[in-house]
């Protein structure tokens, strides 16, 4: 697989994972694991299909786990007959988050893909308003002791769909959407959700900076991204001045319109008096 710059998770994958979880691990503390299928083109990975795989792990000992590779290979053989273009690109977990044995599980998937991706899909309703899917790829790093360790590196993840998928999702949303809500109420809810999401991200940034100030390890790439984001912020001083000028122009137009209307009213009154 070529170097991945962006991972696009399609709606069918999300629906399949939710169905897998509700069939196998609903109302339990277990998580479900499965295989991701997709295609790569110019650094963009489209994850457009998936299937479940029998998986068990010991809650007491994270090093003890079982993944049925025979079932995996049999299922992939059947999927390949339907769509030969879809390849095994990685695997998914219902989380929550990344767990201790995930590096080992990821290594086992290198049997099918040289550099598999790992996608954590949050099947629970979350109030943080984050994306329900987060993609990772394993990367070798040198720790403070000089030994080589493998850690997960986060990849940019978005949700996308083709035209047929968009039509299907629209039909599904009709069943859950509040038909009584007006367009203004819907737009207001979207604005509130966006503001909550932005507040969550700002709090995450604050927590990270506080941890660095407390003696934690600083990541220069993160600070570079933060500085780049701050550079895109508008100049509030000039913005306030432009807003005041625009507001004054609006008030001036309203004032002139009021005067014009008054003059026309007086003119009509004088004409009526002269006719009498």
N, C-alpha and C positions, 0 to 999 in steps of 0.2 A: 504493500500500500504506500502511495506517495504521502508526503508530509501533509497532515491535516491542519487547515487553518480555521475551519468553521464546521460545526456539526449541526445539521438540520434534522430535527425529529418530527416525523409526520404523525397526524392524528391517529392513524390505524395502530401505530405502535403504542400510543398512550392508552387507547381503548383495550388493546389486547392485554396489556400489563394489568390494568384495573380488573378485567375479567379474570385473569389468572389469579390475582390476589384474592378476589372474592370467592373463587372456587376452592382455593387451597388453604389460605391462611387468614380468612376473615375472623375477627374477634380473637385473634391469638397474637403472640409476640413474634411469630415467625416472619421471615421474609421470603420472597419468591425470587427465583433466578431464571433467566432465559437467554436466548440467543438473538442477536440483532443481525438483520440482513439489510444490505444496501449497496449503493454504488458510489464511487469516488470520481470526481471530475474537477481538475484544476484546483486541488486543495479543498474542495467542498465535498463533504460527505453527507449524502442523503440516506438517512435511516428510515426506510419506508416499509419495513416488515419485521416480524419477530415471531418467535414461537417459544412456548414454555418448555422447561427441562426439569425433570425430577431432581430435587436438591434437598439435602438435609445437613444440619450442622449441630454440634453440641453446644448448648448455651453456656455450659460450664467451662469448656475448653475450646477456645476459638480456633485452635490448630486442627481440630477434628471436624472434617466436613466431607461430604460425598456429592459428586456430580456425575450423573449417568451419561457417560460419553457414548455408549452404544446407542442409547435412545437418541442422543443429539445427532449422531451420524446418520441414523435411519431417517429421522425427520428431515434433515437437510437434503438427503437424497431425493425425497419426495418433493420438497420445495423446488429443487433444481430442475425437476422435470417440468414444472409449471413455468418457471421463469429462470432461464439459465444465466441471465445477466446479474441476478442478485447473488452476492457473495456474503460469506460470514465476515462481518466487520468488527464484531465485538460481542459484548454481553451486557445484560441489564440486571439491576437489583432494585427491589422495592424499598431498600434502605431501612430505617432512615440514615442517611449519610454513608460515609465510607467506613468500613469495619476492618478489623485486624486481618482476617484471612483473605481480604479482597486482592491483595498483591499476589498471593499464591494462586488464587483462582484465575487471575488475569494471566499469570504465567502459563497455566494449563491451556488457555485459549490460543497461545502462540503455536499450538499444533495445527490450527486451522488458519491463522492470520498472523503474519510476522509482527505486526504492531497493532494489536486489538485495542479498541476503545472500550471504556467502561462508562455506562450511563446509569446514574441514580435517578429513579423516577419516583417522586413523592405521590403516593396514591391517596394520602390523607388530605383533607381540606386544611389548607394552611392560611393563617392570618398574616403571614409576612409578605404575601403577594409576590413571592419569588416565582420564577418559572418552575413548573413541575418536573423539569428534566435538567440535569447537569451532567456534562460529559467530561471525562478524564482520560488521560493517556499516561502510561507508566514511563518514568524517566530515571536514568541512573544518575546519582549524585554522590559526591564525596562528603562524608560527614566530618565532624571536628576531629575524630580519631584517625582520619585518613583512610578509612575503609569505604568501599563502594556500597551504597544502599539504593534501593529502588523506592521511589515515591510517586504519587499520582500528581500529574500536572493538569490543571483545569484548562479546558478548551472553550472558546466562545460557542455558546449553544443558543439556538433560536428554534422556534416552532414554525413550521412551514407546511404548505400543502399544495397539491396540484388542483386543477379545476374540478375534476370529478370528486376529489376529497372535500373540496370546499362546499360543493353542493350537498354532499352527505352530512357534513358537519352542520350546515345551515338547517337541514331537516331535523337533526337531533336537537339543536338549540331551540327549535320551536316548542318542543315538549317541556323544556325547563325554563323558558323565558316567560317573564311576567307580561302577558299581553295587555294588561290594564295600565302598565307604565307608559307615560308619554315620552316622546323623544327628548324633551327637556330634562325630565327626571332621569332618563337613561344616561344622557350626557353628563349630568351632574354626578351621578354615581361613578362614572368612568373617571371624572376629574378627581373625585375624592379618593378613589382607589389609586390613581397615579400619584397623588400627593402622599398617601400613606406609604407607597412603595419607595418614593424618594426619601421620606423621613427615615425609613428602615435602613436604606443604604448610607445615609449620612451618619446614623448612629453606629453602623458597622465601621465606617471610616474613623469615627471618633474613638471607638474602642481599640482599633488597631494602633492609632497614634498614641493613645494613652499607654498601651502595652509597650510600645517602643520607648517612650519616655521613661517608663518604669524599669528599663534595662533589658527589654526583649530584643530579639534579633531583628534588624531592619532589612527589608528587601528594597533595594534601590529601584528595581523595576516598578514596584508598586508606587513609590514616591514620584517616579517619573510620570506615571499615568495620572496621579493626583495633580501634579503640576500642570500637565497638559489639559486636564479638565478645568482647573482654575483659570487657565489662560483663555478659555472659551467663555468665561463668565462676562456678561456685559458690564460696561462702566455705568454704575448706578447714578453717579453724579450727572453725567451728560443725559442719562435716561430720564432723570427727574426734571431736568431743564427742558428737554424736548416734550415731555408730557405736559409741563406747565404751559409751554408755548402753544401746543396743540389745543389744550383746554381753553386758553384765552382766545384763540381764533374761533373756536366753536361758540363761546359766549358772545363774541363780537357779532358773529353772524346771526345769532338769536336776537341780540339787541337791535340790530339793523332791521331784521324782519319784523320785530314788534313795532318799531317806529314807522316803518312803511305801512304796516297794517293800520296803525292809528291815523296816519295821514290820509289814507284812502277812505277810512270811515268818516273822518271830518269832511273830506271832499264830497262824499255822497250825501252827508247831512246838509251841507251848504247848497248843493244842487236841488235837493228836495225843498228847502226853504224858499229858494229863488222861484221855483215853479209855482209854489203856493201864492 
